[in-house]
Amino acid sequence: MAAKRVIIVGGGNAALCAALSASEHGANVTVIEKATLEERGGNTFFTGGGFRFPYNGIEDIQDLIPDLSDAELNRIDVGNYSAKHMSDDLLRVSEGAADPDMVNRLVSDAFDTVKWMRDYGLVRWVLMYGRQAYEVDGILKFWGGMITEAVGAGEGLSDALYAAVERQGIDVKFGTKMTNLLTDYRGAVNGIRVKDASGISELSSDAVVLAAGGFQANVEMRTRYLGPGWEFAKIRGSRHNTGEVIRSALEIGAQPFGHWSSAHAVAWDLNAPPTGNRRIGDLYQKHSYPLGIVVNTNGDRFVDEGADMRNYTYAKYGREILKQPYGVAFQIFDQQTAARLRDEYRIKEVTKAEASTLEELADSLGIQPKNFVDTVNKYNEACQSGSYDPAVLDGLATVGITPPKSNWALPLSEPPFIGFAVTCGITFTFGGLRANAATGQVLDTEDLPITGLYAAGELLGGLFYHNYAGGTGLMAGSVFGRIAGRSAAK
């Protein structure tokens, strides 16, 4: 029996996991990537490379990272993260809207998938010491359910996946844009129409896997579906995720699914470029806000910086920043927490100011000084005595102010004070296509499978609503990419 011909559309983590999975199951695979070779990697390239999966304790982590030394083991506390805990987190942050079948499939397949990626020679894993651990009583305590990353972060993950694709002899056509899906008289997908430097042509196949990301880099779609003001958001990652692949599926009757009016959006350096910078990667992000306070240009606080662990709030606070005057906010810290700020605060491409007084800091950053000082004074007065522990929800909360700070509420009292100017950076959109969670096959508007069409990655709707748990996107891309590739090959 001849090998199935499978086309993968996209060039990030989900697409390449689908390609490798399809090849592993005997398919003849071609990858179609709109970006050039120099811009390959999709949004994956711009990530920190973190993956969220359930684990029972240090034994599971050692199984995944067998080269942990005795010195490291004696100095770390990874805790545990059960399958139930992960399921509860995904349902909690989505306000109960996440598709149960997708959640269950993701959680059940996650650990096996990261081991597949390691054993298949795709990725080496390391602990996220710099971003997901705080030193408490001499021990590095990991927190937030996401504690491992690919070696080399997003760039390393992308390079490792492409190296595996090359070893498998999988053909990758760079600089090639899919414009339409092709169907036969039954409505089954049997190929794609593409555009490259030589013009328009058609490629036939037995199955197509769509894994080309969301529509966040398309100003028209972003503003239409997310709402007014979103045209001003900066794009954290690839400039090529412009939504035409999603549209092509909708045109042949695929079912739209998920939270089309929401997106993953974070605090992003105010002076970052309009789209992702491949040299800087994800270091324009500013995610240590739970250690300080966040104010707008008027000097007012507008979010609870300590509502939850950073992993469960950062992807929705970008949206709140965009709502502020000029779409700008400022993260404020003092010397009690300055040493704990994440690595992205120390790059030279950062919009910051430092001053010995609050008035001077406000003047340097462009914040209304009188109201800012009043805000900080009221916040300081609302802080209470208690035990401070940034590695857990310590309950050290403010009293009597709105919004509150529910954890890690230390007064800003030790100068020099430091401020960082941020805006909204959009990572990916939550709306996409509906697919069978067990097979990855795209469903039509009557919930019937579309023969020959599969989906994975950011264009797969139904998992993310309102908010996001850090490390879930790459994990879901790998899990559902692997499933879609396997199904397409069979």
N, C-alpha and C positions, 0 to 999 in steps of 0.2 A: 504494500500500500504506500502510495507516494506521501512524502511529508507535507503537512499542511503549510500553506503560505500565510504567514501572519505579519501584518504591518503594525508597527507601534508608532503612534503619533505623539511626539514629545521627546525631551532629552534630559529630564531630571531624574530624581531618585525613583519615583513611581514608574516612569516609562522604562528605565533601564532594568529595574527589578522584573517588570513584566517581560522585557525582551529576554533576559537571562532565564527566567522561568519557562517561557515558551520554548526556547532553545533546548533547555534541559529535558523537556518532554517531547523532543523530536521534531519541532517545527523548523521550517526555513524562515528566518526572521529578517525583516528589514526595518530599520528605525528611520523615521522621517523627522528631522529637526529643523525648525524655521531659522534658528540662530546659525551663525557661521561657526566654524571650528573654534575661532578665537573667543566667541561668546557662548560657548556650549555650557550646559549644566543647569539651565533653567533657574528656578528659585532655589533649588538645592544648593547651588554654589554660594549663595549669600546667607545661608543659615549658620548657626553655631554648631550644627551637627548633632544636637541632642535627641535622644530617643527615650520615650516613655514606655515602660513595660512592667508587668508584675514580677516580683521576685520574692523568694521566701527568706532571704537573709544573705549573709556574706558567702555562703556556700554557692548559691546561684551566681553571684557576681564573680567568684573565683572560677566557676565553670566557664563563664563568658570571657573573663580576663585572667588566664591562668598564670601570667607572669607577675602578679602582685607579689612584692617582696614581703618578708616578715616584718621589716621596719615599717612598711606602709600599713600592713594589717594591724599592727600594734597601735597605730596612730589614727585609725579611722573608725567611724561608726556609721554604717550604711543603713541600719535599721532593717525594716522590711516593708514591702508594698504588695499587699495581697490583690488577687484578682477582683475581689469584692470592692476593695478600696478604690481600685482604678475605675471599675464600673460606676461606683457611686460618684467619683469625681467627675467623670464625663457627663453623667446625668445631672449632677448638681450645677456645673458651670453652664450647661445648656438650658437650665431652668426646666429640666424634664422633657425637653423637646427632641433630644437626639434619638434617632431611630434605634430601637432596642436590638434588632437583628444585627445592625452594623456595629453597635457597641459590643455585643456578645462575641461577634466574630473577631473583632479587633483584639479584645482582651484575651480570648482563647488562643489566638494564633501569634500573639506578639512575641513571647519569649522564644518560641520555636523559630520564628522568622529571624530574630537577631542572631540566633545560633546558626541558622541556615546561611545568613550573610557572612558569618565568620568562617564556617566550615567550607563554604563554597569558594572561599578565598576572595570575598568581595571587600570585607571591611575588618579592620582591627579596632577594638574598642579600648577606651581609657576612661577613668573616672573624671568627672567634671570638678576638679579641685578648685579652679578659679571662679566658678560661677554658681556652684550648687553646694558649697560647704562653708560653714563658719567655724572658726576655732573657739571651742568652749571648754575651759578647764584643761587645756592642752590637747584635746581631742578634736579632730575635724569631723563635725557632725553634718552628714548629708541630709537634705531636706527636699520636700516638694514632689517626690515621686519620679523625678527625672534626674538620674545621677550619672549616666554614661553618655559619652559622645564618640563619634568617629574620629580616629586619628587625623589631624589636619582640618578638623571642623568641616564646614560645608564644602570647601574646595577639595580637601582630602577625600571626603566621601565621593564627590563627583569624579575625581581622578581615578579612585579605586574602582568605581563602577565601570567607567569607560575602559580601564585596563582589562577588566574581566570580559567586557563585550568584545574587545579586540582579540583576547585569547580564544573566545568561542567562535571567532570568525564571522560575527554578526555584521552585516553591512549597515553603515550609518550614512545617510545622505544629509549633509549639512546644507544650510542655505536653501532649504526646500520647504515651502509653505503649503500645507493642505488647505485647499479652498472649498472642497465639497466631498461628501460621501457619495459613493456610487451604489446603486441598488439594482437588483434584477426584477423580473416581472412579479415575483412574490413579495417584494419589499425587503428581501434579505440583502445585507450589505456584502458587496463583492469587490470592493476596492475603493480607491480615493482618487480625486483629481488634485494635482499639485502644480505649483508655480515655482520655477527656479530661474536662474540667470538665462537659461536657454528658451524659456517660455512655459507654456502650459502643456501638461501631459497627463496620462492616466496610468495608474498602477493597479493591477488586479490582485486579488487575494482571496483566501478562504475565510479570513477573519481580520478584524481591525480592532486594536485596543487604543482608545483615546486616553491620553495622559499628558495633556499639554497645558495644564494649569488653569487658573481662573481668568477673570476679565479685568483685574485691577489696573492694568496698564492701558486700558481703553477709557479715555476721559468721558466719551459719550455714554458708554454702558455704565461706568461707575456713577455718574451723576444721575442717570435715569433710574437705576435700581437702588443705589444707596441714599440718594437725595441731594438737595442743594448743599453746596459747600465742599463736596467731595472732590470737585475738580481741582481743589487746592492742595489735596494730600500729596505727599511725596511717595514715590514708589521705592520700597526697600530693596526690591530684587530685580528680576529680569524685565527689560522693556518689551519683551516679546509676548508676554501673556495678555493678549488682547481680545480673547473671547470668541474668535471666529470658529474655533473647533466646537465649542459648546453650541453656537448658533447652527452650525452645519448638522449637528445631531437633532436639534429641535426641528429643523426644516424637514426631516424625514419622519417626524412623529415621536421622537424621544420625549420622555416625561421630565419636565423641570421639577427639581426637588431641592429641599433645603431652605436656608434662610437667605433669600435673594437680596434682602435689604440690609444685610450685615456683613461684617468683614473682620479679619484679624488686623488690628491697627494699634500701633505702639507709640511710645515716646521716642522721637527721632531727632537728631541734632538739627537745630533751626537752619543752619547753613549747609546742610548736606545737599548734594546735587539732586535734580528732579527724579532720577532713577538710580538704580544700584551702581556703586563704584566697586569694580572687581578687586581693586587693591585693598580697599578698606573692609569690604565684606559687610558683616553685621555690626561692626564696631561703632557705627553712628547711633545705635540704640543706647538708651540710658535707662537702665532697669534697677537701679539701687534706690529708687524713690521711697520704699518702705522705711529707709533709715533716716529720712528727713521729712520735709513738707513740700507741697507743690502749690504754687500760687500763679495767678494770671497777671496781666499787665497792670490791673488795678490793685494788685497786692492781696487779692482774696484767695483763700483756699476753696477748692471746689470738688475734691474727692476725699474719700477716706483712704489715706495712703497705707494704712495698716489693716485694711479690711480682711486680708487673707495673705497667704504666702504669695510672693511675687508671681510664681508660675500660674496663679489662678486669677490675676487681675490685670497683668500687663497688656494682654491682647484686647482688652476693652477700654483701657484708659486713653489710648490714642484717639478714640472717638470723642471722649470728653474734652480732650485738649482742642480738637478741631472746633468745638462749640464755643470756645473762649474768644474774647476779642482778638482779632487778627490771627486766630488759630495758633496762639503762642502761649507757652507756660514756662515756668522756671522751677527747677528742683533746687531746694535750699538745704545745706548741711552745715554742721559745725565740726570742730575737731574731735568730738566724741566718736563720730562715726566715719570721718574722712578716710581713715586707713582701711575701712572695710568696703569702700566703693569698688565696684567691679572693674575689670581691666579696661572696659571701653571708655572710662572716664579719664584715662591717662594717655590717650593718643593725642598727637599734636593737632589733629583736625577736630577741635572741640570748641564750642562756643561757651565760654565760661568767664567768670569774674571772681575775684577774691578781695576781701576788704576786712578791715579791723572793726568796722561798725556796720550795723544794718543799714543805716542811711547811705553810707558810701556804696554798699553793695547794690542797693536799689538804684542809685544814680548810675552806676556802671552798667547795669543790665537793662535799664529803661523801665523800671517798675515805679508806680506812683509811691513815693517814699513814705508819706505820712500814714497812709492806709496800710502799707506793708508793715511798718514798725508796729502799728496798732494790732494787726493780725498776729504777728509773732508774739507780742506781749500777751495777748489773750490766749494764744496757744500754750505759751509757757506756763501761765497761771493755771491752765486746765490740766497740765501734766501732774501725775500722782507719783508718790514714792512706791517702789516695788522692785521686783527682780526682773532684770532685762536679759533676754536671751533671743538673739535674732534667728536662731536655728529652729525655733518652735513658735507657735502662737502663744506668746507669753502673757497675754491679757493685760499688759501694761498700757492702760487706755487713758484718754483724756476724759474729763467730766465737765459737762455744762457748755460745750461749744458744738456748733453745727458747721460743716460736717465733723463728726468725731474722728479721732484716730484710735482705732480699736486695739492695736498692738504696737509695741516698740515706740511708745510715745515718750521720748526723751526731750527735755527742754533744749532749745537752741541757746546755749549759754556760754560756750567756749569758743571765742574767736581765735584766729580769723575765720570768718564765714565764707562759704563758697556757694556760688550759684551757677547753674547750667541752663542755657536756653534751649527749649525743645519745641517741636511741632508734631504733627501727626504723620507717621510713616505707615502706609498700608502694605501689608504683607501678601495677603490673598483674600479673595472673596469667598463667602460661605455658600452661595447658591450654585447649583450645578445640575447634574443629571441623576436620575434614579437608576440604580442597578441592583440586581440580586446580590445580597451580601455573601452568599455561599459560592457564587460562580463568577461574579463580576459582570454578568450579562446585562446590558442596558434594557430597561423596560420602556414600553410605549405608554401612551396616556390611558390605555385600558389595562395597565399592569401586565401586559403580555410581553414576553421576551422578543427582542429584535434579533433575528438570526444573524450571526456573524459580527455583532457589535458588542464591545466590552469597554469598561471604563475603570480608571483608577486615578488616585492623586487628588489634587485640589479641585478638579472639575467634577468630582463625585460629591453630590450633595447629600445631606441628611445626617451628618455626624456633628457638625458644628452649628450652634445657634447662640446668638447673643455674645458668647464668650468662648474661651479656649483654654485648655490645659497644656502648658508648655511641653514640647516634645511629642505631641500627639500627631502632628502633621506628617513628619518624616516617618513615624512608626506606621501610620495608616497608609501612607504611600507605599511602603515596602510590603505590608500585609496584603493590601488589596491589589497592588501591582503583581505580586507573586501569584495571587489567586487568578487574576484576569489572564495573565500569560499562560498559566497552566490550562485554564478552561479553553482559551482560544486555540491552543495546540491540540487539544483533544476533540 
